[in-house]
Amino acid sequence: MTKYTRFILLFFIAFFSNVHAQIEKTDALYKTIMSRDSLLFSVGFNTCNVGQMENILSDQLEFYHDKDGFSDKKKFMIDFKNGLCRPLKTYKARRALVEKSTEVYPMYKEGEVYAVIQNGDHLFYEKETNQLEKLTGSAKFTHVWVKENGEWKLKRSLSFDHQAKKANDENVFEDDQAIENWLKENKIPTVGLGIIEGGALKQVKVLGEIKKGISAPYNTYFNVASITKPITTMVTLHLVSLGKWNLDEPLDQYWIDPDLANDPRHKKLTTRIILTHQTGFPNWRWMNADKKLHFQFDPGTKYQYSGEGFEYLRKALEKKFGKSLDQLAKELIFKPLKMNDTNYIWDQNTDESRFAIGYDKDGKPYPIEKNKVANAADDLHTTIEDLGNFMVNIMKGGNLKPEIFREMIKQQVKIRDNKYFGLGFEVYELGNGDYALAHGGADQGTRCIAFALPKSGKGIVIFTNTDDGSKVYEKLVLHYLGEEGKKIVEIENK
């Protein structure tokens, strides 16, 4: 090796040893840069705070825009005052940082950070007087922050790849304020979102108002209607895993509904038949003319959704174990998973101020269901965080014996092409061995749904508190579940 070659090699070794990867969001420097970003845009740009903009920009600012050319600080501030922030303008502009897009890289010299590079994407909105805010554009940016007199200042800014956007573009979901506006457009009072990625609950969002003029808290209670059924399912399957209950044992030794006492078909009822909705019952007995429970077909012969089946199972379980369903759920599910805000019944520990009241399509509130006795099929109240963690646990096997979990996800009965019922969960066949587990809920003033995709580790929980809340499902599923979400939507729309 020549001296020249050795010199070049040593140069590159020294150079690349000083290149540092992007820093984690938990790093103090990352938080500092994000704070400066917020001062620049949330305080300065979005509110036309001229003093804030002057203060955070370096006197040596160089601003490069792919549409409007180059500006130094003097020109930039003139354009800011006389353009975006001109007096008597009829609209207000807002910039929003796209979630997860930010990358922060420290630049070192002699072991000290002398500059920071920030890359990211942002969205731009405009709001005309007395109108809802509209998404109008997006762009990418690169910022170079430097320390001047102990404060981080923006010295270089590159704004590029500007694209016109429409309000219905899916990246509206990257910004909480935009989601709030979208909810108002769709007349959804409150929405809860739980985003599962990498087999963990990564985001919890509760947006909108819990009452007029009061923002919904992070831990808002929702009535999740039939999402109660997966909870009851898991209570039952835990008992099966423990060897205390049998999927295929006839239930008549524990419970026979008085309405069915003279019909021998009650002897065919098993836990498997109930969890796969093949009981032959209507959804609820009050739907019958005489308000009594009858078989509409022989148990085990076909699919028909029924809440009555789950109530039948509850009474059998309670009879055998001498405990109420809510007691069994606390022991087997709620306490182990730390679901401290989940309950079948309304008791002294229920904080009514956190409950999302349900509304009809015209915005009229429904009375709150305050069950004193557990319903195995309906009216569970829970939070996004609790149910999100429940769905994460499900995708990891639900703490069940492997053979019981396999029975749960097995395609037990067909609903439509590529959609089946397993034990207590809907199973979507997505191809290539991929599948989704799901369940929805619909009652007066509530529309909720939850998906878990064990193979990819993705999932979503959506709670709304209005009769037509399901109209927002599709866009949310497509955005957060990507290609798998697209397959689910295609199955539903067939």
N, C-alpha and C positions, 0 to 999 in steps of 0.2 A: 504494500500500500504506500503510495507516495505521500509526501507531506501535505500536498494540496488536497488529496482525497481524504486524508485523515482530518484535516482542518474542516472540510465540508461536512464530514460525518459528525464531528464534534459540535459543529454549529447547529445541525439539525437536531441532534440529541438535546442540546441546551434549549433550542427553540421550542421543541414539542414538550419538553418537561415543564414548561411554563404555561402550556395551554390547559385550561381548567374546564371541566364539564359544567353544564348549567347547574345552578345551585337549587337545593330543595326548597319547597314552599315553607318549610318550618325554619329555614335559616333566617337569622336576624337581618342580613343584608337584603334578602328577597323581600321581607316585610317592609323594610325601609323604602325600597324602590317602588313597591306597590302603594305605599303611603304617598310618595311623591307623585306617582301616576294619578292617584285620587285627587291630590291638590291641584294638579295641572288641569284635569278634565272635570271631575265632579264639582270642584269648588270654583275653578277658573273658567274653563270653556263653557260648561253647561249653564252657569249662572251669569255669564258676562262680567265676571269680577276682574276688571282691568288691573287693579292693584296686585291681585294674586298672580295673574299671568306675568306681569312685569317682574315680580319677585322671584318666580321659579325659573325663568328663562335666563340663561347666561348672556352676558353682554356680547359674547362672541357667537351667538346663535347662528347656525346655518340650517335653513329649512328647505328641503327639497320635495317638491310636489309634482307628481307625474302629469298633472293637468294644468297647474298654474305656475309652474316654473320655480325659480329660486327666490328666497327672501332672506334678508338679514333681519336682525331683531327689530330695527326701526320700521322696515316695510311690513313685517309680520304684524306688529302692534297697530299700525295704521289700518291695515286690512281688517284686523280683528275688531277695532272700534267702529270703523265706517261700513263694515260689511255685516258680519254675523251679529254684531251688537249695536247696529245703527239705531238711533232713536226712531220711534213710531213704526218699527217693523211689525208686520202682522203675524209673525210666527216665532216660535221658540225652537231652537235646535238642541239636541242632546247627543252626546257620544256615550256608548256603552262598550266596555271591554268584553270580548268574547271569552266565556269561561274556558279554562284549560289551555288557551292559546298562548299565554305568556311564557316566555323563556328568558331567564336572566343569567348572564355570563359575566363573571368578574374578569377584569384585565389587570394583570400584575406587572409591577416593575420593582425589582430588588425586594421581592417578598411582600410588597404593599399593594393594595388595590388602589389604582389611580383612576380607573374609569369602570363603568358598568354598561354593558350592552343589553338592551331590553327589546325583544322581538315579540310581536303579537298581531292579533286581528282585532278590528273594532267595527262596530255598527253605528250608523247615524240615523237619527229620528228627527222628524219635524212635527210640530203641533201648532195648527192654526188656532186662533182665538175661538174658544167655545167648541172645539172639535177634539176628538180623540187623537192621540199621538200616532203617527204612521212611520213605519220603517221606510227609509228612502235610499240608503246606500251602505256599502261596506268597503273596507280597505285593509291593507296590511301596513305595518309600520315597523321601523327600527329606530330606536332612540339610543343616543350615547349620553350617559349621565357622568358628570365630572364633579369633583369636590372643589368648591371655591369658598374660601374663608370658613371652612367647616361645614358647609351646606351643599347638598347634592343639587346641581343645576343641570337643566337640559341644554346641552351644547350642540348636538347634531340631531336632526330629525328627518327621517326619510318616510314619506307617505306615498304609497304606491298601490297598484292593482285595484284602483277604485272601480266599483261595480254598482250600477243602479239596482236597487232591490225593491220588491213589492212587499206589502204588509203581510201577505200570506206565505212568504218564503219561510222554510222550516227553521232557519237560524234565528227566528224571533224567539225561540226557546232558549237561546243562550243568555238572555237578559231578563232578570226578574221583573223589571218595570214593564218591559214589552209583554211579558206573559200576563201581568196584571191588566194591561190595556186590552189584550186579546180576550181575557176573561170577561171584561166589561162589555166588549162587543158581542160576546156570546151569552151575556146575562147569566154568568155563573158566579154566585156570591162568594164561594170559597172553594179552593182546590188544594188538595194535598198531593205531593209527589215524592215518592221514594225511588231513588235511582240506584240500582245494584250493578256493580262492575267488578270484575275480577273476584267474584264470589264474596263480596262484602257490600254492605250498605254504605255508599259513598256520599250520597246527597239526600237531604231531607228538606223539602220546601213546603211551606204552607202559606198560600197567597190569597189575598182578598180580605174581606171583612167578616168577622164572626158575628157582629151585630152592626147596625148602622153607625158608621163613623169609628168603629173599633177594629183595628187590624187583627187578623187571626193569629194566635200565638203558635209557636213552633210545635207545641204539644197539644194541639186542638184534638178533642175527641170527635170522632165521626161514628154515626150508626152505619155499620157496613153490611147490613141486611144479610144476604145469603153467603157472604164470605164467612159467616158464622160456621157454615157446614165444614169447611176444611179444618177448623179448630176442633170441632166434634170428631171429625175423622181421625185426627192425630191423637186425641185422647183415647179413642177406641183402639187404634193400631199400636199404641204404646202398651195397652193392656194385652193385646195379642202377642207382642214381642216378649212380654214378661211371662207368657204362658198362662195368663189368667183369663183369657177370653179366646173364643174360637170363631174364625170367620164364617165357617160353614155349619155351625151348630144351630139347629132350629131354636127360635127365641121363645117358643110357646111355654117352655118350662119356667121362664122368668116373667113373661108378660103376655097377656091376651087382651086386646082392646075389647071392651064390652060390646061395641058395635059389630065385632067380627066373631063373637063367641059361637054363633051357629053356622059359621061358614068354615068348612074344614080346610080351606086354602090357607088359613092363617098358619098352619103347620109347615108350610113351605117357606115362610119368611126366615131369612138368615141375615147376618151382618153384611155379607158380600152382596146380596140382592139389594139391600137398603143403600149401601154406599155406591152402588152402580146405577141407582134409580130404576130398578126393575121390579118394584113392589106391586104394580098394578093400581096404586092409589092415585087419586087426583093430587094436585099440589096441596090443597087444603080441603078438609071435609066440609067447611062452610060453603064451598062452591057447589055442593050437591043441593038439590031441592029440599031434602029433608034435614040438611045440615049434619048428617051422620056419615061415618066412614064406610065405604064399600070398595070392593075390588072391581076395577073396570076391565081387567084381564087377568089371566093366571100369572102369579109371581114367577119371575125368571124367564119370561117369554119375549119381552121387548122393553125398550127404553121409554120411560116417561118420568119427567122431572117431578119430584115430590118432596115437599117439606114435611108432610105427615110421616114419611118413612123415617126421617131423622128423629122426629119426636117419639116414634115407636121405639127406636133404638135407645133413646135417652131413658125411657121408662124401664126398659129391660136392664140397662146398666145400673140404674139407681136401685132397682129391686135386688139385683144380685149383690152389689157392693155395699148397700146401706149408706150410700153417700150421694149427695146431689151432684149433678153434672158440673156445676161451677166449683164444687170442692175438688172433684177429680181433676178438673182442668188446672186448678191452682197447683195441685201436687205434681202433675205429670208434665205440664206445658208452661204455665205462666211463671212459676217460681224458677224452674231450671233455666228458662230463656230470659229471665228478668223482664218479663212483659208486665211491668207494674201498673201500666195504664190501660189494661185490658180486662173486661169483665162481661159476663153474660147478664148480670143483674145490676140494677141501679140501687146503690146502698149509701151509707153515710160517708163513704170515702170518695164518692163521685163528685167532682167539682163541676157544677152546672155552668159556671162562668166560662169554662173551656169547651163547652159543647157547641158543635156547629148545628144550629137549628136548620131543619129541612124546609125547602120552599117548593111551591108548585111553579109551573111555567110563567105564571103572571106575577111571581114574587110574593105570593101570599104564604105566610108560615104555617107549617103543620104543628100540631101538639107533639111534645116529646114523649116517646115511648119510654116509660120508666118501669121496666119489668122487675118484679120482685121474685119471680121464679124463672129459672133458665129456660130458654127456648133453644133446642139443639140446632135449629135451622135458621134462626133469624134474630135480628136486633142486638147482636154483640156490639159493644162500643169499644173503640181502640184508637190508637194514634198511628200515624205514618211510621214512626220509628219502631214501634212494637211490631206492627205487621210486616214491615220491611225486614226486620231481623228474623221473624218467623219464616218468611219466604227464603231467606238465606239459609236457615237451618234445614228447610225442606230440600233445597237443591243439593245439600251436602249429605242427604240420607235421613234427615229427621231424627237422628239418634235411634233409629229402628234397626232390628236385625236385617242384614242384607236381603234375606229371602222375603221378608215382609215388605221392604221398600220396593223390591222387584214386583211384588203383587200390586202395590199401590200404583206404580207407573205403567203397569201392563194395560194394553188396549182391551179392556174387559167387554165393552159394548160400543158399537158404532153409533155416532150421532149424525155425521155427514162425512163426505169424502175428506180424509186426512184429519178428522176430528173424532175423538173417542172419549168415553168416560173410563177412568181407571177406578181406584177406590177413593171416592170423595173429591177427586180432581179431574178437570178436563185435561186431556192429553192431545196436543197438536203434533202430528207427524210432519216434520220439516225436511226429511230426506237425509241421506248419508248418516243415519244413526242419530241425527239430532232431533230433539223434541222440546216442547214447552209444556210446563204444567201451569194451569190457570184456574181461576174461579172468579166469577163476578157476583155483584149484589145489586138488587133493584127493589126499592120500596118507595113509599111516598116520601119525597124529599131526599132521596139518596140514590146515587149511581156510583158504584165502586167496582174496581177490577184489579187483579194482581196476576203478574206473570213471572215465572222463574224458568230460566234456560240453563239446566245443569251443565251442559257440555261447554258452553261459552262463559258461564259464570255471570251472565247478564240477567237483568230483570227490571221490572217496573211495578210500582204500586200507585194507583190513581184513585183518589177519593174526591167526590163532589157532593154538594148538598142541595141538589135541585133535580126535579123530575126529568129534565132533558140533559143532564150532565154528560151522558154517554156520547153526545155529539163531539166532544173534544178528545175522545179516546184515540181515534185513528191517527191524527197528526202526532200526538205524543208517542204512541207506540212506534210509528215510523221513524221519528226522530231519535228516540233513545235506544231502540232495539235494532236499528239498521236493517240489514238484509233479512235477519230472522223475523223482525217486525213486519217487513213487507210480505213474507210468506204467510204470517198469521193473518194479516189483513186480507190477503188473497183468498185464504181458506174461508174467512168469515163472509166475504163478498160473493162467493160462488152461488 
